[in-house]
């Protein structure tokens, strides 16, 4: 799973495509790359309104198209370039849209859950089960998405959940559909301090279990996905369950 800042890596021959080419060459023909995309959805604003109003507000909205919707701007340019490359597969969920390329892309993404899209049997769960790793290239410390899976495993009571609504294309035409999941925007509980994912990553780095190196001008980190998920779930249980 790739998290990278093009700005941090610096100039690369071929730009974003050149960086993806290089990483694909490194993982080889039997390897697979996974990225989180999110999606720009024109009617996302309705989820700031009371639930009782949303169906009416969405009645005439254009359906979300998972194949054409751009990635969230905060996810970055690299993810958008990754999305549009020929051969990239994407999931259909507007809240937790993933993309993958390579030998096991279909296995990672097939029938990904609509609700709890970061939870059990999600692409994140499957990544861990496959022995996958997380490659961070100059990415912000609060953007280790696999830790959202740790939120589902953590022994924390009263985890906050949310329900969002979208207009999508169903088998019989446009329909309004709800997505229910742990709150991946505000956090599963109130936490007044520094971003929890950044704190977990910092604590995990201190264990010495992160492989490091330079890629261009960026600090690169290679992390065993299942290991940091287990670590993160324990950290959340010890710190968020107070």
LINSULLIN-V187792 format. One record per residue. RES is the residue in three letters. SS is DSSP state (A for helix, B for strand, O for the rest). PHI is phi in whole degrees, 0 to 359 (none if undefined). PSI is psi in whole degrees, -180 to 180 (NA if undefined). Layout:
res=RES ss=SS phi=PHI psi=PSI
res=RES ss=SS phi=PHI psi=PSI
This chain:
res=UNK ss=O phi=none psi=131
res=UNK ss=B phi=251 psi=130
res=UNK ss=B phi=232 psi=118
res=UNK ss=B phi=213 psi=146
res=UNK ss=O phi=251 psi=115
res=UNK ss=A phi=300 psi=-38
res=UNK ss=A phi=298 psi=-40
res=UNK ss=A phi=290 psi=-39
res=UNK ss=A phi=294 psi=-36
res=UNK ss=O phi=92 psi=-174
res=UNK ss=O phi=302 psi=132
res=UNK ss=O phi=230 psi=134
res=UNK ss=O phi=301 psi=123
res=UNK ss=O phi=90 psi=-1
res=UNK ss=A phi=64 psi=-142
res=UNK ss=A phi=299 psi=-41
res=UNK ss=A phi=297 psi=-38
res=UNK ss=A phi=295 psi=-39
res=UNK ss=A phi=294 psi=-44
res=UNK ss=A phi=297 psi=-41
res=UNK ss=A phi=303 psi=-45
res=UNK ss=A phi=295 psi=-41
res=UNK ss=A phi=291 psi=-40
res=UNK ss=A phi=297 psi=-37
res=UNK ss=A phi=295 psi=-37
res=UNK ss=A phi=292 psi=-40
res=UNK ss=A phi=281 psi=-21
res=UNK ss=O phi=82 psi=173
res=UNK ss=O phi=294 psi=-23
res=UNK ss=O phi=269 psi=0
res=UNK ss=O phi=266 psi=171
res=UNK ss=B phi=218 psi=142
res=UNK ss=B phi=245 psi=140
res=UNK ss=B phi=233 psi=139
res=UNK ss=B phi=222 psi=152
res=UNK ss=B phi=269 psi=136
res=UNK ss=O phi=249 psi=-43
res=UNK ss=O phi=64 psi=-171
res=UNK ss=O phi=202 psi=142
res=UNK ss=O phi=277 psi=115
res=UNK ss=O phi=240 psi=120
res=UNK ss=O phi=301 psi=-32
res=UNK ss=O phi=260 psi=18
res=UNK ss=A phi=303 psi=-28
res=UNK ss=A phi=302 psi=-25
res=UNK ss=A phi=296 psi=-22
res=UNK ss=A phi=285 psi=-2
res=UNK ss=A phi=267 psi=-4
res=UNK ss=O phi=260 psi=160
res=UNK ss=O phi=304 psi=144
res=UNK ss=A phi=303 psi=-37
res=UNK ss=A phi=297 psi=-22
res=UNK ss=A phi=269 psi=-16
res=UNK ss=A phi=292 psi=-42
res=UNK ss=A phi=301 psi=-43
res=UNK ss=A phi=294 psi=-41
res=UNK ss=A phi=293 psi=-28
res=UNK ss=A phi=267 psi=-5
res=UNK ss=O phi=304 psi=-36
res=UNK ss=O phi=249 psi=12
res=UNK ss=O phi=285 psi=147
res=UNK ss=O phi=291 psi=136
res=UNK ss=O phi=297 psi=143
res=UNK ss=B phi=295 psi=136
res=UNK ss=O phi=245 psi=108
res=UNK ss=O phi=295 psi=-19
res=UNK ss=O phi=275 psi=-21
res=UNK ss=O phi=242 psi=-18
res=UNK ss=O phi=297 psi=130
res=UNK ss=O phi=295 psi=161
res=UNK ss=O phi=286 psi=161
res=UNK ss=O phi=299 psi=135
res=UNK ss=A phi=305 psi=-37
res=UNK ss=A phi=291 psi=-17
res=UNK ss=A phi=287 psi=-34
res=UNK ss=O phi=114 psi=161
res=UNK ss=A phi=298 psi=-38
res=UNK ss=A phi=301 psi=-40
res=UNK ss=A phi=295 psi=-37
res=UNK ss=A phi=291 psi=-40
res=UNK ss=A phi=296 psi=-41
res=UNK ss=A phi=300 psi=-44
res=UNK ss=A phi=300 psi=-43
res=UNK ss=A phi=270 psi=-4
res=UNK ss=O phi=293 psi=138
res=UNK ss=O phi=304 psi=134
res=UNK ss=O phi=95 psi=-7
res=UNK ss=O phi=283 psi=133
res=UNK ss=B phi=260 psi=146
res=UNK ss=B phi=228 psi=151
res=UNK ss=O phi=274 psi=168
res=UNK ss=O phi=263 psi=-3
res=UNK ss=O phi=280 psi=122
res=UNK ss=O phi=291 psi=-28
res=UNK ss=O phi=281 psi=-37
res=UNK ss=O phi=225 psi=62
res=UNK ss=O phi=279 psi=127
res=UNK ss=B phi=251 psi=159
res=UNK ss=B phi=226 psi=147
res=UNK ss=B phi=213 psi=153
res=UNK ss=B phi=222 psi=144
res=UNK ss=B phi=116 psi=-168
res=UNK ss=O phi=299 psi=-35
res=UNK ss=O phi=245 psi=21
res=UNK ss=A phi=301 psi=-47
res=UNK ss=A phi=297 psi=-39
res=UNK ss=A phi=295 psi=-37
res=UNK ss=A phi=291 psi=-37
res=UNK ss=A phi=255 psi=-19
res=UNK ss=O phi=302 psi=130
res=UNK ss=O phi=53 psi=38
res=UNK ss=O phi=301 psi=140
res=UNK ss=O phi=296 psi=145
res=UNK ss=O phi=281 psi=-56
res=UNK ss=O phi=278 psi=154
res=UNK ss=O phi=48 psi=53
res=UNK ss=O phi=290 psi=-9
res=UNK ss=O phi=254 psi=3
res=UNK ss=O phi=262 psi=-150
res=UNK ss=O phi=304 psi=137
res=UNK ss=O phi=66 psi=13
res=UNK ss=O phi=283 psi=169
res=UNK ss=A phi=304 psi=-30
res=UNK ss=A phi=291 psi=-43
res=UNK ss=A phi=299 psi=-45
res=UNK ss=A phi=294 psi=-39
res=UNK ss=A phi=303 psi=-46
res=UNK ss=A phi=296 psi=-43
res=UNK ss=A phi=294 psi=-26
res=UNK ss=O phi=274 psi=0
res=UNK ss=O phi=76 psi=28
res=UNK ss=O phi=287 psi=166
res=UNK ss=B phi=232 psi=162
res=UNK ss=B phi=250 psi=125
res=UNK ss=B phi=253 psi=118
res=UNK ss=B phi=248 psi=124
res=UNK ss=B phi=238 psi=91
res=UNK ss=O phi=67 psi=18
res=UNK ss=O phi=281 psi=156
res=UNK ss=O phi=300 psi=143
res=UNK ss=O phi=294 psi=-13
res=UNK ss=O phi=264 psi=16
res=UNK ss=O phi=239 psi=46
res=UNK ss=O phi=259 psi=86
res=UNK ss=O phi=301 psi=-30
res=UNK ss=O phi=300 psi=-20
res=UNK ss=A phi=291 psi=-16
res=UNK ss=A phi=295 psi=-32
res=UNK ss=A phi=294 psi=-37
res=UNK ss=A phi=300 psi=-32
res=UNK ss=A phi=299 psi=-34
res=UNK ss=A phi=287 psi=-29
res=UNK ss=A phi=271 psi=-21
res=UNK ss=O phi=293 psi=141
res=UNK ss=O phi=276 psi=79
res=UNK ss=O phi=232 psi=123
res=UNK ss=O phi=285 psi=155
res=UNK ss=O phi=55 psi=48
res=UNK ss=O phi=295 psi=138
res=UNK ss=O phi=285 psi=134
res=UNK ss=B phi=240 psi=159
res=UNK ss=B phi=225 psi=161
res=UNK ss=B phi=228 psi=126
res=UNK ss=B phi=243 psi=157
res=UNK ss=B phi=234 psi=141
res=UNK ss=B phi=221 psi=153
res=UNK ss=B phi=266 psi=120
res=UNK ss=B phi=230 psi=169
res=UNK ss=B phi=266 psi=112
res=UNK ss=B phi=266 psi=-177
res=UNK ss=O phi=297 psi=-30
res=UNK ss=O phi=255 psi=9
res=UNK ss=B phi=123 psi=-170
res=UNK ss=B phi=300 psi=139
res=UNK ss=B phi=212 psi=157
res=UNK ss=B phi=265 psi=131
res=UNK ss=B phi=227 psi=141
res=UNK ss=B phi=266 psi=150
res=UNK ss=B phi=238 psi=125
res=UNK ss=B phi=243 psi=136
res=UNK ss=B phi=193 psi=170
res=UNK ss=B phi=299 psi=152
res=UNK ss=O phi=285 psi=101
res=UNK ss=O phi=267 psi=7
res=UNK ss=O phi=257 psi=-50
res=UNK ss=O phi=264 psi=-11
res=UNK ss=O phi=103 psi=158
res=UNK ss=O phi=283 psi=-18
res=UNK ss=O phi=215 psi=165
res=UNK ss=O phi=292 psi=135
res=UNK ss=O phi=217 psi=115
res=UNK ss=O phi=278 psi=-12
res=UNK ss=O phi=265 psi=-156
res=UNK ss=O phi=300 psi=155
res=UNK ss=O phi=311 psi=130
res=UNK ss=A phi=296 psi=-36
res=UNK ss=A phi=295 psi=-39
res=UNK ss=A phi=295 psi=-39
res=UNK ss=A phi=294 psi=-42
res=UNK ss=A phi=296 psi=-45
res=UNK ss=A phi=299 psi=-43
res=UNK ss=A phi=298 psi=-43
res=UNK ss=A phi=293 psi=-37
res=UNK ss=A phi=291 psi=-40
res=UNK ss=A phi=304 psi=-38
res=UNK ss=O phi=294 psi=-16
res=UNK ss=O phi=283 psi=-15
res=UNK ss=O phi=82 psi=11
res=UNK ss=O phi=264 psi=16
res=UNK ss=O phi=253 psi=124
res=UNK ss=B phi=280 psi=132
res=UNK ss=B phi=235 psi=158
res=UNK ss=B phi=180 psi=172
res=UNK ss=B phi=261 psi=137
res=UNK ss=B phi=233 psi=107
res=UNK ss=O phi=63 psi=-127
res=UNK ss=O phi=263 psi=2
res=UNK ss=B phi=265 psi=149
res=UNK ss=B phi=281 psi=121
res=UNK ss=B phi=261 psi=144
res=UNK ss=B phi=224 psi=132
res=UNK ss=B phi=242 psi=123
res=UNK ss=B phi=230 psi=135
res=UNK ss=B phi=290 psi=119
res=UNK ss=A phi=299 psi=-49
res=UNK ss=A phi=297 psi=-35
res=UNK ss=A phi=292 psi=-46
res=UNK ss=A phi=288 psi=-28
res=UNK ss=A phi=294 psi=-47
res=UNK ss=A phi=299 psi=-44
res=UNK ss=A phi=298 psi=-46
res=UNK ss=A phi=295 psi=-39
res=UNK ss=A phi=296 psi=-41
res=UNK ss=A phi=294 psi=-43
res=UNK ss=A phi=300 psi=-44
res=UNK ss=A phi=296 psi=-42
res=UNK ss=A phi=298 psi=-35
res=UNK ss=A phi=278 psi=-28
res=UNK ss=A phi=248 psi=-30
res=UNK ss=O phi=264 psi=-12
res=UNK ss=O phi=267 psi=16
res=UNK ss=O phi=281 psi=NA
